[in-house]
Amino acid sequence: MTQDERDTAAAVPTGRVRRFLRFGGMASGIAGDVAVGGMRALAQGRRPDVAQLLLTRKNTLRLTDGLSHLRGAALKLGQMLSMDTGLVLPDDLTAILGRMRDDARHMPPKQLQSVLNAEWGAGWYSRFARFDLRPFAAASIGQVHRAVLPDGRDLAIKVQYPGVRASIDSDVDNVAVLLRMPGLLPRGLDLAPLLAEAKRQLHAEADYLAEAGHLARFGTLLQGSGKFVLPELHAGLCTPQVLAMTYVDSVPLDNLVDAPQAVRDRVAAALIELVLHELFVFGAMQTDPNLANYRYDPGTGRIVLLDFGAVQPVAPDLAADFRTLARVTLDGSPDETRAAMLRIGYFGPATPAHLRNLIQAMFDVAMEPLRQDAPFDFGRSDLLERLRDMGLAIGDDRALAHVPPAATLFLHRKIGGMYLMASKLRARVALRPMIEARLHPTPGPKGAAR
C-alpha cells in the first residue's frame, strides 16, 4: 500500500456509540476552543464574538476532518447544506460545509471485504475475472470499484459503507446539535422540517435497490437519447448495500472547461433542459447537482448520468406552481410573482416585509437569464457573485426564521447547481425558449430530452 493510500483510507466507525463519541469529541474540542478564545478576548478588553470564535481555522479543520472520517449521513448532510438550496447560511459556515464535498475517504480493503462477504457470501471474489480493491471514487455514503466479469463485461460496483443506514437518524440529530451552536444560524431559524426531510431522503439514498429502480426508470425515459447515456444494471449482483452496473468510459465534466464554446454550450443546455423535463414531464428529479454525477463521453459527445440515489418525486401540484411562477416571471407583474413565490413557500405570511422584499429582489436577479431572448453568457456574468452578496445580506438578518418546504429546497438545490455548472463551463444558453416551451402541461412522462 502506498503512502497516499494510507493517508486516504480510514475504517468507517460503526455503531451509534462509537459515532456519538466522535461527535462528542468534535463538539467538546470546538467548545473548548471557543472558551479559550472568549477568555483571551475578555482579557484584552474585547467582547467575544461567538460566531467568529466558532469558525476559526482550527475548528473548521476539526469539523470537516471529523465528518469526513465518519462519512455516512453526517458527511452527506454537510454536503447537502453546502450546495445552493435556497436556505441561506453564513458565508464561513458554507465554506466549511463546501470543503466536505471533496473530502470523503475510502474504506481499507479489510473492511471492504467484510462488507462484501456479508452481501455476497464468502468466496465472492471468484465471481470476477478482476476486482479492484482500491476504489476509483469515494463519496459520503459509499465507494465505487471497477470489476470485470469472466465474460469480459466491465462493471462499476458501488459499495455502501457499513453502518450507514442504521446511523442516519442519530447522525442527522448530532449534526443538528453542531449547527445549533450559538452564533452559527439566525436565532429563530427552524431547521426541524428540513432535517426531517433530510432523514427521509438519506434513508432512501441508502437503499441501493431503490436506486437501481430509479436508474432503470431514467434509463427507460432517456432510451435512445442522442444527448445522454446511463449505465445499465447488473441485477444479479445488486443488494440493498451493493449496486452493480456497467462501467461507462468517460471523463469528468470539469475536463470541458477548455473545450470549444459550442461543446460547452451544448452540454450546459442539455443538462438544463433535462431539469425542465424532470420537473414538468417526468414527475421525478435527481436532486443532487454535484458535478461528479455528470461525466462526458468524448467519443460520442453524450453526457453520462450517474448516481440516482437522490431521486425525488415531483408532485403535480408543485410542478403546476412552478409553471405558474415561470409564467409570471417572464410576463407577469411583481405582485403576481410575489403571490406565486408565497404559494411555493419562498417566504411565509409572517415573514417581515423587508425580508420578503429582499427575497423577491434576489429571485428577480436569479431570473435575469430567463428573461432575455438571446443566449445568456454565464462566463461573463457576475450573476452568482450578486446572488451570493444578496444571500449573505438575507442570512445575516436575525429576523430570518422561515425555512421553505423541503421539496422546494431540494428542487431549488438542483436548479442552483445547474447555474453553477453553466458558470463553470462559461456556457452561453438561451433559457427563455426552453421555459416558454414548458408553460403548458405535457401529458405523461414522455418527450424525453433527446
C-alpha positions in Angstrom: 0.0 0.0 0.0 1.4 3.4 -0.9 1.7 6.4 1.4 -1.2 8.0 -0.4 -3.4 5.0 0.2 -2.6 5.0 3.9 -3.4 8.7 4.1 -6.8 8.5 2.4 -8.1 5.1 3.6 -9.8 5.0 7.0 -12.1 2.5 8.6 -15.7 3.8 8.9 -16.8 4.0 12.5 -19.8 1.7 13.0 -22.3 1.6 15.8 -24.2 4.5 17.4 -22.0 4.7 20.5 -18.7 5.0 18.5 -20.2 7.6 16.2 -21.7 9.5 19.1 -18.3 9.6 20.8 -16.8 11.0 17.6 -19.4 13.8 17.5 -18.8 14.4 21.2 -15.1 14.8 20.7 -15.7 17.3 17.9 -18.2 19.3 20.0 -16.1 19.3 23.1 -13.0 20.4 21.1 -14.8 23.2 19.4 -16.4 24.3 22.7 -13.0 24.3 24.4 -11.5 26.5 21.7 -14.4 28.9 22.0 -14.0 29.1 25.7 -10.3 29.8 25.5 -10.8 32.3 22.7 -13.5 34.0 24.7 -11.3 34.4 27.8 -8.5 35.7 25.7 -10.8 38.4 24.2 -12.1 39.4 27.6 -8.5 39.7 28.9 -7.8 42.1 26.1 -10.9 44.1 26.9 -12.9 43.0 23.9 -16.4 41.5 23.8 -16.1 37.9 22.5 -17.7 37.2 19.1 -19.1 33.7 19.5 -19.7 33.1 15.7 -16.1 34.3 14.9 -14.7 32.0 17.7 -16.7 29.0 16.4 -15.5 29.4 12.8 -11.7 29.6 13.4 -9.4 27.7 11.0 -8.7 25.1 13.7 -12.4 24.5 14.4 -13.0 24.3 10.6 -10.4 21.6 10.2 -11.7 19.8 13.3 -15.3 19.7 11.9 -14.5 18.8 8.3 -12.0 16.2 9.2 -14.3 14.7 11.8 -17.3 14.5 9.5 -15.2 13.2 6.6 -13.9 10.4 8.8 -17.5 9.5 9.9 -18.9 9.6 6.3 -22.5 8.4 6.0 -25.3 10.8 6.8 -23.0 13.1 8.8 -20.9 13.9 5.7 -23.9 13.8 3.3 -25.9 16.3 5.3 -22.9 18.7 5.3 -22.6 18.3 1.5 -26.4 18.8 1.0 -26.4 22.0 3.1 -23.2 23.3 1.3 -25.0 23.5 -2.1 -27.3 26.3 -3.1 -30.5 25.0 -1.5 -32.2 28.4 -1.2 -31.5 28.2 2.5 -29.0 31.0 3.1 -26.3 30.1 5.6 -23.5 32.3 6.8 -20.6 32.6 4.4 -18.0 31.0 6.7 -20.3 28.1 7.5 -21.0 27.5 3.8 -17.2 27.4 3.2 -16.7 24.8 5.9 -19.5 22.6 4.6 -18.3 23.1 1.0 -14.9 21.6 1.8 -16.6 18.3 2.7 -17.8 17.8 -0.9 -14.3 16.7 -1.9 -13.1 15.2 1.4 -14.6 11.7 1.5 -12.2 8.9 2.4 -12.5 5.2 1.4 -12.6 2.0 3.4 -9.5 0.0 3.8 -9.5 -3.3 1.9 -10.1 -5.4 5.0 -13.3 -3.6 5.9 -14.4 -3.7 2.2 -14.0 -7.5 2.2 -16.1 -7.8 5.4 -18.9 -5.8 3.8 -18.9 -7.9 0.6 -18.7 -11.1 2.5 -21.9 -10.1 4.2 -23.6 -9.1 1.0 -22.3 -11.7 -1.5 -21.1 -14.5 0.8 -17.6 -15.9 1.2 -15.7 -16.7 -1.9 -17.3 -13.8 -3.9 -14.0 -12.9 -5.5 -14.2 -16.0 -7.7 -17.2 -14.5 -9.5 -14.9 -12.0 -11.2 -12.0 -12.1 -13.5 -10.8 -9.0 -11.8 -11.9 -6.8 -8.9 -10.0 -3.7 -7.9 -9.9 -3.5 -4.1 -8.9 0.2 -4.3 -12.0 2.3 -5.3 -11.8 4.8 -8.2 -14.4 7.0 -6.4 -15.4 7.6 -2.8 -18.4 9.7 -1.6 -20.4 10.2 1.5 -22.4 7.0 1.6 -20.4 4.6 -0.5 -17.4 4.0 -2.8 -17.1 2.6 -6.3 -14.9 -0.2 -7.6 -14.0 -1.4 -11.1 -14.6 -5.1 -11.8 -14.5 -7.4 -14.8 -16.7 -10.5 -15.2 -15.4 -13.7 -16.6 -17.2 -12.9 -19.9 -15.3 -9.6 -20.1 -18.1 -7.3 -19.1 -16.7 -4.2 -17.4 -18.6 -3.2 -14.2 -18.7 -0.4 -11.7 -19.6 -1.7 -8.2 -20.9 0.8 -5.6 -20.5 -0.5 -2.1 -22.1 1.2 0.9 -20.1 2.0 4.0 -21.1 -0.3 6.9 -23.5 1.1 9.4 -24.7 4.0 7.3 -28.3 3.1 7.2 -28.6 2.4 10.9 -26.9 5.6 11.9 -28.8 8.1 9.7 -31.2 9.5 12.3 -28.6 9.8 15.0 -26.1 11.3 12.6 -28.5 14.0 11.5 -29.5 14.8 15.0 -25.9 15.1 16.0 -25.0 17.4 13.1 -28.1 19.5 14.1 -26.6 19.9 17.5 -23.4 21.3 16.0 -25.3 23.6 13.7 -27.4 25.0 16.6 -24.3 26.2 18.4 -24.9 29.8 19.4 -24.0 32.3 16.7 -24.0 30.0 13.6 -27.6 30.5 12.5 -30.2 33.1 13.0 -31.9 32.5 16.4 -35.4 31.9 15.1 -34.5 29.7 12.1 -36.4 26.4 12.4 -34.4 23.6 10.8 -36.6 20.8 12.0 -38.7 20.3 8.8 -35.5 20.4 6.7 -33.7 17.9 8.9 -36.8 15.6 8.9 -36.8 15.6 5.1 -33.0 15.1 5.1 -33.5 11.9 7.2 -36.2 10.7 4.8 -34.1 11.4 1.7 -31.0 9.8 3.3 -32.9 6.6 4.1 -34.0 6.5 0.5 -30.5 7.1 -0.8 -29.1 4.3 1.4 -31.4 1.8 -0.3 -29.4 0.7 -3.3 -32.2 -1.5 -4.6 -34.4 1.6 -4.7 -31.6 3.4 -6.6 -31.4 0.5 -9.0 -35.1 1.1 -9.7 -34.5 4.8 -10.3 -31.6 4.1 -12.7 -33.8 1.6 -14.6 -36.6 4.2 -14.8 -34.4 7.0 -16.1 -32.8 4.6 -18.5 -36.2 3.9 -20.0 -37.2 7.6 -20.1 -34.0 8.5 -21.8 -33.7 5.4 -24.0 -32.4 6.3 -27.5 -31.3 9.8 -26.4 -28.6 11.3 -28.5 -27.6 13.5 -25.6 -27.4 11.2 -22.6 -26.1 7.8 -21.7 -26.7 5.9 -18.5 -25.1 2.7 -17.0 -27.0 -0.5 -17.3 -27.9 -2.5 -14.2 -26.3 -5.9 -13.5 -29.2 -7.0 -11.3 -27.6 -10.3 -10.2 -25.0 -8.5 -8.1 -27.3 -5.9 -6.6 -28.3 -5.9 -3.0 -29.6 -3.2 -0.6 -26.0 -2.2 0.0 -24.3 -3.0 -3.3 -25.2 -1.5 -6.7 -23.7 -3.2 -9.8 -23.8 -1.5 -13.2 -21.9 -1.3 -16.4 -18.8 0.8 -16.4 -19.1 3.7 -18.8 -15.8 5.1 -20.0 -15.9 8.9 -19.7 -14.1 12.0 -18.4 -15.2 14.4 -15.7 -17.3 17.3 -16.8 -14.6 19.6 -15.4 -12.5 18.5 -18.4 -14.7 20.6 -20.7 -13.8 23.9 -19.2 -11.4 24.5 -22.1 -13.4 22.7 -24.8 -14.8 24.6 -27.8 -17.5 27.1 -26.9 -20.1 25.1 -28.9 -19.4 21.9 -26.9 -19.7 23.7 -23.6 -22.9 25.5 -24.7 -24.5 22.2 -25.9 -23.7 20.3 -22.7 -25.0 23.1 -20.4 -28.2 23.5 -22.5 -28.8 19.7 -22.4 -28.5 19.5 -18.6 -30.7 22.5 -18.1 -33.3 21.1 -20.5 -33.1 17.8 -18.6 -34.0 19.6 -15.3 -37.1 21.0 -17.0 -38.1 17.6 -18.2 -37.7 16.2 -14.7 -39.8 19.0 -13.3 -42.5 19.3 -15.9 -42.6 15.9 -17.7 -41.0 13.1 -15.8 -42.5 13.9 -12.4 -39.2 12.9 -10.8 -36.0 14.7 -10.3 -32.4 13.6 -9.4 -31.8 16.4 -6.8 -28.1 16.1 -6.3 -26.3 18.6 -8.7 -22.8 17.6 -7.7 -20.7 17.9 -10.8 -19.2 14.4 -10.1 -22.6 13.0 -11.1 -22.2 14.1 -14.7 -19.4 13.0 -17.0 -18.7 13.2 -20.7 -18.1 10.7 -23.4 -15.7 12.3 -25.9 -16.2 9.5 -28.4 -20.0 10.1 -28.7 -20.4 13.6 -27.3 -23.0 12.3 -24.9 -23.3 13.2 -21.2 -23.1 10.3 -18.8 -25.6 10.5 -16.0 -24.6 8.8 -12.7 -25.9 8.4 -9.2 -29.7 8.1 -8.9 -29.9 7.8 -5.2 -31.3 11.3 -4.6 -34.3 10.9 -6.9 -37.4 12.7 -5.5 -40.9 12.6 -6.9 -42.3 16.0 -8.1 -45.9 16.3 -7.1 -48.2 17.6 -9.9 -49.3 20.5 -7.7 -45.8 21.6 -7.1 -45.0 21.3 -10.8 -48.1 23.4 -11.6 -47.0 26.0 -9.0 -43.5 26.3 -10.6 -45.1 26.5 -14.1 -47.2 29.5 -12.8 -44.1 31.0 -11.3 -42.2 30.6 -14.6 -45.1 32.3 -16.5 -45.4 35.3 -14.2 -41.6 35.6 -14.0 -41.5 36.1 -17.8 -44.6 38.2 -18.4 -46.3 38.9 -15.1 -46.3 41.7 -12.6 -44.3 41.9 -9.4 -47.5 41.3 -7.4 -48.2 38.1 -9.4 -44.6 37.0 -8.8 -44.8 37.6 -5.1 -48.1 35.6 -4.9 -46.5 32.7 -6.8 -43.5 32.7 -4.5 -45.7 32.8 -1.4 -47.6 29.8 -2.7 -44.4 27.8 -3.3 -43.0 28.8 0.1 -40.0 31.0 -0.6 -41.4 33.1 2.3 -44.4 32.8 4.6 -47.3 35.1 5.6 -45.4 36.0 8.8 -42.1 36.9 7.1 -41.3 40.5 7.8 -42.0 42.8 4.8 -38.3 43.9 4.4 -37.3 40.2 4.2 -40.0 39.4 1.6 -38.7 42.4 -0.4 -35.1 41.1 -0.2 -36.0 37.6 -1.1 -38.1 38.7 -4.1 -35.3 41.0 -5.2 -32.8 38.1 -5.0 -35.3 36.0 -7.0 -35.6 38.7 -9.7 -31.8 38.8 -10.1 -31.7 35.0 -10.4 -34.3 35.1 -13.1 -32.4 37.5 -15.4 -31.1 34.7 -17.6 -34.6 33.6 -18.3 -36.0 37.0 -19.3 -33.7 37.7 -22.3 -34.2 36.1 -25.7 -30.5 36.0 -26.6 -28.3 33.3 -25.0 -27.2 34.3 -21.5 -23.4 34.3 -21.1 -22.7 32.6 -17.8 -19.0 33.0 -18.2 -19.0 36.8 -18.4 -21.8 37.4 -15.9 -21.4 38.4 -12.3 -24.8 36.9 -11.5 -23.5 34.4 -9.0 -21.5 37.0 -7.1 -24.5 39.3 -6.9 -26.7 36.4 -5.7 -24.1 35.5 -3.1 -23.9 39.0 -1.8 -27.7 39.3 -1.6 -28.0 35.9 0.1 -25.5 36.9 2.7 -27.5 40.0 3.5 -30.6 37.9 4.0 -28.6 35.3 6.0 -27.2 37.9 8.3 -30.7 39.3 9.1 -31.5 38.0 12.6 -35.2 38.2 11.8 -34.9 35.3 9.3 -37.0 32.5 10.7 -38.8 31.0 7.7 -37.5 27.8 6.0 -39.1 26.9 2.7 -40.7 23.5 2.3 -38.2 20.7 1.9 -39.5 19.7 -1.5 -38.9 23.3 -2.7 -35.4 23.4 -1.1 -34.2 20.2 -2.8 -35.6 21.2 -6.1 -34.0 24.6 -5.8 -30.8 22.9 -4.9 -30.8 21.2 -8.3 -31.6 24.4 -10.2 -28.9 26.3 -8.3 -26.5 23.5 -9.2 -27.2 24.0 -12.9 -26.3 27.7 -12.6 -23.0 26.7 -11.0 -22.4 24.1 -13.7 -23.1 26.6 -16.6 -20.9 29.2 -14.9 -18.1 26.8 -14.6 -18.3 25.8 -18.2 -18.7 29.5 -19.2 -21.6 28.5 -21.3 -24.0 30.6 -23.4 -27.5 29.3 -23.2 -30.8 30.7 -24.4 -33.1 29.9 -21.5 -36.3 31.8 -22.3 -37.3 29.5 -25.3 -36.8 26.5 -23.0 -39.0 27.9 -20.3 -41.7 29.1 -22.8 -41.9 25.5 -24.2 -42.8 24.3 -20.7 -45.5 26.8 -19.9 -48.3 24.4 -20.8 -48.7 20.9 -19.3 -47.2 18.0 -21.1 -49.3 14.7 -20.9 -47.4 11.8 -19.4 -43.7 11.0 -18.8 -42.8 11.3 -22.5 -40.9 13.7 -24.6 -37.5 12.8 -23.2 -34.7 15.3 -23.7 -33.2 13.9 -26.9 
